Amino acid sequence: MDEAALRRLSSDWYQLVVSQGVDLERPGLYEWRIGERACYIGQCSSFARPRRHYAQNLRRLLQGLPYRPGNPDGYRRVHRELANALRDGFPIRLICLENVDGREERNRRERELIAERLDAMRRGGPLVLNDAARKDRLPEAETTDYRIQYCWRCGVDVPVLTRSGWEKIAAAGPEVRAMLDRHNEITGIDETNFAAVMHHRTIDFGPPCERCGKPLRTPQAKLCAACGHRPSGISTALGETQLTD
């Protein structure tokens, strides 16, 4: 249980920003902002719903409780990133963006806003936490070549290469420029530092912490540096890391 983060959750844990003309009692679209590092677009039947439900889910997550009895691992990425922001003391904003009536129209507008945030992310803007963002970012055939996860050196979420992704980049060598070009083609990120590519590989990280979701710093780590949780067991196989019972 993270007592410090729970205390922050009990107070004014986010700043509420209401766009001009928005009626909080009507359906609409909202955005969570974690500093300038991450964002999430959602929709609601009234703006009281995200204000209430996120606090409930974050409290359960920080207490180490399951999401639901029938779905214990159902916490979404936005839940885990908000919990991490509470632990780290990052500023959080809930922005009530606009009112949109009708489910179909809200779905359409939500997709538009996610696409806008994705464009901004590719230009160096905040990471988009929506599940749809990770699927839409590249053709599905290439998503097995990397995954988005936290990098301890960079202090932000970045594309981290799986074994298959690294093999494709290595095959483009030995010229560094050609390997960088292949990396950028796969990830959609305009990386210019080959040293960053070298340390953004899943084989160099431990598995995700069961408690906070951040990866352990190395495959040999016995303790999560972010939250202090000690995993029950760790093993590595075929260049990928995973937890064992």
C-alpha positions as a printed Julia matrix, in Angstrom:
245×3 Matrix{Float64}:
   0.0     0.0     0.0
   1.35    3.42   -1.0
   0.38    5.68    1.9
   1.9     8.87    0.46
   0.06    8.51   -2.86
  -3.19    7.67   -1.04
  -2.85   10.84    1.01
  -2.48   12.85   -2.2
  -5.56   11.1    -3.6
  -7.56   12.1    -0.52
  -6.94   15.82   -1.15
  -7.3    17.88   -4.33
  -5.31   15.4    -6.4
  -6.03   17.01   -9.77
  -6.81   20.42  -11.22
 -10.23   20.64  -12.87
 -10.28   22.69  -16.09
 -13.66   23.36  -17.71
 -13.62   24.62  -21.29
 -15.8    27.59  -22.06
 -19.46   26.69  -22.58
 -19.21   23.12  -21.24
 -22.19   21.9   -19.19
 -20.89   19.42  -16.6
 -24.29   17.69  -16.39
 -24.4    16.77  -20.08
 -22.46   14.03  -21.96
 -19.12   14.91  -23.41
 -15.39   14.3   -23.82
 -12.61   14.81  -21.3
  -8.84   14.61  -21.19
  -6.45   13.58  -18.43
  -3.1    15.37  -18.59
  -0.11   14.17  -16.56
   2.21   17.15  -16.62
   3.4    17.42  -20.19
   4.4    13.78  -20.44
   1.12   11.92  -21.09
  -2.55   12.4   -21.98
  -5.72   10.32  -22.27
  -8.99   11.07  -24.08
 -12.25    9.66  -22.71
 -15.99   10.12  -22.98
 -18.72   10.23  -20.34
 -22.47   10.51  -19.84
 -21.77   13.38  -17.42
 -18.52   14.85  -16.14
 -19.26   13.66  -12.63
 -18.51   10.12  -13.79
 -14.74   10.41  -14.47
 -14.3    12.56  -11.37
 -15.82    9.85   -9.19
 -14.82    6.59  -10.88
 -11.14    7.34  -11.43
 -10.66    8.17   -7.75
 -12.29    4.86   -6.8
 -10.14    2.85   -9.21
  -6.92    4.62   -8.21
  -7.63    4.04   -4.52
  -8.06    0.3    -5.14
  -4.92    0.17   -7.29
  -2.8     1.99   -4.7
  -4.13   -0.31   -1.97
  -3.08   -3.35   -4.0
  -6.68   -4.51   -4.5
  -8.01   -6.2    -7.66
  -9.81   -4.12  -10.26
 -12.91   -6.29  -10.04
 -13.43   -9.76   -8.49
 -14.0   -11.28  -11.94
 -11.33   -9.14  -13.64
  -8.5    -8.57  -11.13
  -6.01   -7.29  -13.75
  -8.44   -4.95  -15.5
  -6.68   -1.72  -14.64
  -5.97    0.2   -17.82
  -2.78    1.99  -18.66
  -4.26    5.36  -17.78
  -5.01    4.07  -14.26
  -1.41    2.94  -13.77
   0.07    6.15  -15.14
  -2.18    8.29  -12.94
  -1.13    6.18   -9.94
   2.53    6.66  -10.89
   1.95   10.41  -11.17
   0.5    10.43   -7.65
   3.54    8.54   -6.37
   5.96   10.86   -8.17
   4.12   14.08   -7.33
   3.46   14.98  -10.98
   0.73   17.58  -11.66
  -2.53   16.09  -12.96
  -5.3    17.94  -14.8
  -8.79   16.78  -15.77
  -9.93   18.89  -18.71
 -13.64   18.9   -19.62
 -13.21   19.48  -23.34
 -16.65   19.68  -24.92
 -20.23   18.46  -24.81
 -21.27   15.89  -27.41
 -24.74   14.3   -27.4
 -25.32   10.85  -28.91
 -23.09    7.82  -28.49
 -22.15    7.5   -32.18
 -21.19   11.16  -32.4
 -19.13   10.88  -29.19
 -17.32    7.82  -30.55
 -16.52    9.68  -33.77
 -15.31   12.77  -31.96
 -13.26   10.69  -29.51
 -11.43    9.05  -32.44
 -10.75   12.49  -33.95
  -9.26   13.81  -30.72
  -7.08   10.71  -30.24
  -5.81   11.12  -33.81
  -4.98   14.78  -33.09
  -3.08   13.8   -29.94
  -1.21   11.1   -31.89
  -0.08   13.66  -34.45
   1.14   15.87  -31.62
   2.95   12.91  -30.02
   4.84   12.2   -33.24
   6.03   15.81  -33.18
   7.35   15.38  -29.64
   4.15   16.0   -27.68
   2.78   14.0   -24.72
   2.48   10.23  -24.89
  -1.07    9.11  -25.75
  -2.32    6.52  -23.24
  -5.44    5.39  -25.11
  -5.31    1.71  -26.09
  -6.44    2.7   -29.59
  -3.37    4.9   -29.91
  -0.98    1.99  -29.58
  -2.91    0.0   -32.21
  -3.27    2.87  -34.68
   0.29    4.13  -34.45
   1.78    1.52  -36.81
   0.49   -1.26  -39.05
  -0.47   -4.22  -36.89
   2.21   -6.47  -38.44
   4.93   -4.26  -36.96
   3.62   -3.77  -33.42
   5.35   -6.99  -32.29
   8.7    -5.31  -32.99
   8.47   -2.91  -30.05
   6.35   -1.99  -27.08
   5.83    1.31  -25.29
   7.28    1.23  -21.79
   9.04    3.4   -19.25
  12.78    3.96  -19.66
  14.73    4.77  -16.5
  17.48    6.59  -18.37
  15.11    8.83  -20.32
  12.5     9.27  -17.57
   9.58    8.84  -20.02
   7.74    6.14  -21.95
   9.51    5.21  -25.19
   9.31    2.51  -27.89
  11.43   -0.39  -26.61
  12.52   -2.98  -29.16
  11.62   -6.64  -28.83
  14.01   -9.28  -30.09
  12.35   -9.34  -33.52
  12.57   -5.55  -33.78
  16.24   -5.5   -32.86
  17.02   -8.26  -35.36
  15.46   -6.19  -38.15
  17.49   -3.14  -37.17
  20.73   -5.13  -36.84
  20.13   -6.6   -40.29
  20.14   -3.08  -41.74
  23.73   -2.56  -40.5
  26.58   -2.22  -40.16
  26.16    1.47  -41.03
  24.67    3.38  -38.09
  22.64    5.7   -40.33
  20.93    2.76  -42.01
  20.15    1.16  -38.64
  18.7     4.43  -37.33
  16.55    4.77  -40.43
  15.22    1.24  -39.93
  14.52    1.96  -36.25
  12.58    5.11  -37.12
  10.63    3.29  -39.81
   9.56    0.6   -37.31
   8.74    2.84  -34.34
   7.57    6.04  -36.04
   9.98    8.01  -33.81
  12.57   10.36  -35.3
  15.54    9.11  -33.26
  18.97   10.56  -34.04
  21.01    9.04  -31.19
  22.04    5.45  -31.84
  23.08    5.02  -28.19
  19.4     5.47  -27.25
  18.46    2.69  -29.67
  21.03    0.42  -28.04
  19.54    0.78  -24.57
  15.89    0.67  -25.66
  15.7    -3.13  -25.92
  13.39   -5.38  -23.89
  16.26   -7.78  -23.21
  17.95   -5.07  -21.1
  14.9    -4.44  -18.86
  13.27   -6.55  -16.18
   9.57   -7.52  -16.27
   6.87   -4.98  -15.38
   6.29   -4.52  -11.67
   3.11   -6.27  -10.55
   2.3    -3.28   -8.37
   3.05   -0.07  -10.32
   3.53   -1.38  -13.87
   6.97    0.15  -14.46
   9.65   -2.28  -15.68
  12.36   -3.39  -13.29
  15.63   -1.68  -14.21
  17.43   -4.91  -15.19
  16.5    -8.58  -15.69
  18.43   -9.34  -12.47
  16.65   -6.73  -10.3
  15.05   -8.12   -7.15
  13.2    -4.92   -6.2
  11.15   -2.31   -8.07
  13.01    1.0    -7.74
   9.78    2.96   -8.32
   7.53    1.54   -5.58
   9.7    -0.89   -3.59
   7.67   -3.98   -4.48
   9.57   -7.28   -4.45
   8.37   -9.72   -7.17
   7.82  -13.34   -6.17
  10.1   -14.68   -8.92
  11.81  -13.65  -12.13
  13.1   -15.58  -15.12
  14.25  -14.7   -18.62
  13.79  -16.71  -21.78
  14.58  -16.13  -25.45
  15.58  -12.54  -24.85
  12.27  -11.55  -23.2
  11.61  -11.17  -19.48
   8.65  -12.49  -17.52
   7.44  -13.21  -14.01
   7.15  -16.73  -12.69
   5.31  -18.2    -9.71
